């Protein structure tokens, strides 16, 4: 499973440097997570991007 950034993203960029696999990039309207790359930081103790998001807009993708 992967994480997903919702359209509530304010494009602050806090999540991008936290991703150890560089799966997060700036999209047209807000940041995006490549679902083929994201591992939910299972080896890191959980999604690091979620921890730093100031608006809680990062959720598990369905």
Buried (B, 14 or more C-beta within 10 A) or exposed (E): EBBBBEEEBEEBEBBBEBBEEEBBEEEEEBBBBEEEEBBBBEEBEEBBBBBBBEEEBBEEEE
